[in-house]
């Protein structure tokens, strides 16, 4: 996937210095947080879908009962 330059310009329009980009409230930290949350949600959804689709077995599980 390629991002349009206009989209990047829109995202960065209010960021003027390094702290705005990389600081505590900077866009890098915000984007990193959103991307990691989306990745983890997708990973969990995939895992749960696979668990529902596979039949129960007598083998070991990833939890204690």
Protein Blocks (a to p, Z undefined) as FASTA:
>chain_A
ZZdfklmmmmmmmpmbfklmmmmklmklmmmmmmmmmmmmmmmmmmmmmmmmpccdfbdc
fbdZZ
